[in-house]
Amino acid sequence: MSMMNTAELNRLAERYPQVLERSLWQRYRIPFSIGTLALYFLFCWWFFAIGKTLSEANWGIAGNYLADWVSYEIRPEFNIDRDGAITLTYPRFDPIGPNPNPEWIETSRDTITRSAAVTPDASTAAPTAAKPSTSFSFMASPTPQAAPATSGTETPDATATSTSEDVITEARVALSTNAHLDISGERVTLVRGDGTATLLLNSAEDTVTIEGEKPDWVEQRLEGGRVIAYFGSAGWIDVSSDRVRVRKRFFGWENFVFDTNSPFFGLSTGEVWQTITSGERIDPKMSNLALAWNNILYNASWQHLDVWTKLLQTIVMAFMGTLLAMLVAFPLSFIAARNITRNRPVNQITKRFFDFVRSVDMLIWALFFTRAFGPGPLAGISAIFVTDTGTLGKLYAEALENIDDKQREGVKSVGAPAAAVQRFGVLPQVMPVFASQALYFWESNTRSATIIGAVGAGGIGLKLWEAMRTNSDWENVAYMVLLILIVVFLFDAISNSLRSRLMGKSRH
């Protein structure tokens, strides 16, 4: 076939203009699509106030949260009296342990004299005047004797006593190699690299004054109010008129193996091994090895045994919910498939049932069953079971409707009963697909069980939510998230391997 020349194309265009002329949509569809997409993004930017959200976001707090996942803080507090004495304390559950004496805190002590007024007990110094008696007695004098009148009660003068105490008068806290703070009476000096800030404390007026120019890493929202200084990954401090709170940050997870109550706390790995293998028995009721294992499982800070138990509970919850859903969806899918059950009303009723149970999200079902059964794994299993029954039933029914009828007709042609037709003509075609989909949902439900656990359905999700609500145990959150990731990765690998084997067998 020869190519048409220009003259022939022109004649053809004149005769049939509607064939060769491009429509308006064909000419402008690309710029129109790009413009529509740009308008859509602009609408989303305005509707969700993305610009305002980004500008007002506190990225410093977000950074602290991320740092808390992989680090911990030790929180010494310096309380400053009006006479300049400093008292060093630690919070009750601080990870530093009993009798803390960190090397990064240096203190100077001195003896100061404190005077106190002592007032004697008035009940012993001044006798109480007797009240005149008004009752009649045969033994009493006919004329009652009045008590001697007093002009008033004499109060002895208060006496002043003085005591000498050995107290902390100065303290230096080293936050890092180039950052530290000095506390001396009513003056706090902050040093970060080349920058320095001096704070003057006035406990009488309850004010904090920044001397000189304020560095950008020092924050004071109200004049005379408390001051917060940030030292990056080294930590931060909070200074008020009579107290300095230090937050020194350390990389890692504190007391992950042994907590501060364990006799193995603070020992090196070699010392722990030596104590377990050849040391004297610490607890007469058990060996040192059993004691060490017990201390690890019942670590008060990390609660390893409880976390692992809740994780296993989540795995079992996902497995049982998926298994029950698969067992119920399997027979219902044969009723929903049009080519298996040739009754349209029955097909539609079954399919609408699938739509109903899967249209309600698993989280909503979890809330419902939590109210019905109370918090616990049963509510989680029920939520997964109901939701996946609808989803697997729909997928199974669609797989049945797409089978090759030749295999089924071949089994039917030899006079096999209806059950045998389904067994040998249908199941070999769909069982690998059914099993593959069930494995995928089992792996997916391991993640979903964590989410529904947060609303009271049991498992590690509830424990994860409790740790997040404290807003201070983010390292525990990271620990549980890491365990969940390991389990999901492991189950994903197992599920992919089994699915590939099943689908591979179905192709041969």
ZITAQUI-V466519 format. One record per helix or strand. SS is the DSSP state (H for helix, E for strand). FROM is the first residue (numbers start at 1). TO is the last residue. If there is no record, write none. Layout:
ss->SS from->FROM to->TO
ss->SS from->FROM to->TO
This chain:
ss->H from->6 to->15
ss->H from->17 to->20
ss->H from->24 to->47
ss->H from->50 to->56
ss->H from->59 to->70
ss->E from->71 to->74
ss->E from->76 to->80
ss->E from->86 to->90
ss->E from->105 to->118
ss->H from->122 to->125
ss->E from->159 to->176
ss->E from->179 to->184
ss->E from->187 to->192
ss->E from->195 to->202
ss->E from->207 to->211
ss->E from->218 to->219
ss->E from->227 to->230
ss->H from->232 to->234
ss->E from->235 to->240
ss->E from->243 to->251
ss->H from->269 to->278
ss->H from->288 to->297
ss->H from->304 to->336
ss->H from->344 to->359
ss->H from->362 to->373
ss->H from->377 to->401
ss->H from->405 to->413
ss->H from->418 to->457
ss->H from->460 to->469
ss->H from->474 to->507
